[in-house]
Amino acid sequence: MSRLSVVNKEQAIKLKELGFNWGCVKMYGEVGGYAGLHNFDNYNKHNDENDCSAPDIALALKWCRDEKKIFVDVQSQLRPKDNYTFSWKMGSDGFEDGYKTFEEAESEGLDFVLSYLLKQNK
């Protein structure tokens, strides 16, 4: 069974700060005295201050598209082998390349978008 990659803790914190509040089945926080990533149905609005929802990267990117109107696309370059790029579409377009896996490019694309949105909110 294939599994989707979950956002890392820094991405989860940024998503919470930006208002992400979609239901998730994973959470970064403390449960039963253990701090880390937990299987736990949750929404950020119901989480403790130090806990945050941990969506799959694909769900976080969908949230960016639906709620923030920023689209990230990951593509494989035919040559050289194992070279992935991500591109973004908002006011202006751009791209970054040189990632070894699709998931790495997807996660870096999410990092880029979250940092951009946080700068816009300040």
ChimeraX attribute file (.defattr): number of C-alpha atoms within 10 A of each C-alpha:
attribute: neighborCount
match mode: 1-to-1
recipient: residues
	/A:1	2
	/A:2	4
	/A:3	6
	/A:4	11
	/A:5	14
	/A:6	20
	/A:7	23
	/A:8	16
	/A:9	18
	/A:10	10
	/A:11	22
	/A:12	25
	/A:13	18
	/A:14	17
	/A:15	26
	/A:16	18
	/A:17	14
	/A:18	14
	/A:19	11
	/A:20	21
	/A:21	16
	/A:22	15
	/A:23	14
	/A:24	18
	/A:25	14
	/A:26	20
	/A:27	25
	/A:28	23
	/A:29	20
	/A:30	14
	/A:31	14
	/A:32	5
	/A:33	7
	/A:34	9
	/A:35	11
	/A:36	12
	/A:37	19
	/A:38	16
	/A:39	12
	/A:40	14
	/A:41	11
	/A:42	19
	/A:43	20
	/A:44	22
	/A:45	15
	/A:46	11
	/A:47	14
	/A:48	10
	/A:49	10
	/A:50	9
	/A:51	23
	/A:52	29
	/A:53	32
	/A:54	32
	/A:55	25
	/A:56	19
	/A:57	21
	/A:58	17
	/A:59	16
	/A:60	22
	/A:61	23
	/A:62	16
	/A:63	19
	/A:64	20
	/A:65	15
	/A:66	11
	/A:67	11
	/A:68	14
	/A:69	12
	/A:70	17
	/A:71	19
	/A:72	22
	/A:73	14
	/A:74	21
	/A:75	15
	/A:76	18
	/A:77	13
	/A:78	9
	/A:79	8
	/A:80	9
	/A:81	9
	/A:82	13
	/A:83	17
	/A:84	23
	/A:85	22
	/A:86	24
	/A:87	18
	/A:88	19
	/A:89	15
	/A:90	13
	/A:91	7
	/A:92	6
	/A:93	9
	/A:94	10
	/A:95	13
	/A:96	15
	/A:97	15
	/A:98	14
	/A:99	17
	/A:100	14
	/A:101	16
	/A:102	17
	/A:103	17
	/A:104	17
	/A:105	25
	/A:106	24
	/A:107	23
	/A:108	17
	/A:109	23
	/A:110	24
	/A:111	17
	/A:112	16
	/A:113	21
	/A:114	21
	/A:115	13
	/A:116	11
	/A:117	17
	/A:118	13
	/A:119	9
	/A:120	8
	/A:121	8
	/A:122	5
